[in-house]
Amino acid sequence: FRRVLFRSAIQPDWRGDGVEASSGGIDADDLSVLADYASGPPRTPTAREQAALDRLEPLVPLLQAASEQHTFDPGLDFAAGFDILVPHLSVIRQSGRCMKALAHAAAAQGDLAAAAEWTGRIATAAGQVSQDGTLIGSLVGGSMWAIADQQFDWLLGGGLLGPDEIEVALQQMAWLEDVVDPFRMTD
């Protein structure tokens, strides 16, 4: 996961072609801890959760770089038919879980602008993956959009975002109206 994310900073479209990663980063246990942490309302992380968040910190610039683009072409070989490989989906889903944990941690620290930004980045990744031309990509995009929508509901419904944060979030996601999801799962 970390190796692919590291390479996404060089080629931020989630394919992971190119440069090898350095050592360190998060592992499957950290991903599980982060997913559990972000499954409820934002709260102060436990020591174990904070350790996983600390190990995630070096990946923050990579997550930011990968979630900046508004277009996405994973270069899939559709001629392979049912044997087509879609490794980008796993990376994007795992990244979405990490971004959700970062949004939770930011909200727990009172940095609501960062919480809104990370939530917007989840929505951006949803828009990216829904462009891959596969039904499963559209489903993953729809699932990630639901996560971002749930996060925004919590932030907005709780009255935690002011007009400035709301405006930034809306601007960050405005491009999604023009995304063509061939299966219309993210509509």
Summary of the structure (lengths in Angstrom):
residues: 187
radius of gyration: 16.0
end to end distance: 28.7
largest distance: 49.3
contacts: 604
relative contact order: 0.14
helix: 66%
strand: 0%
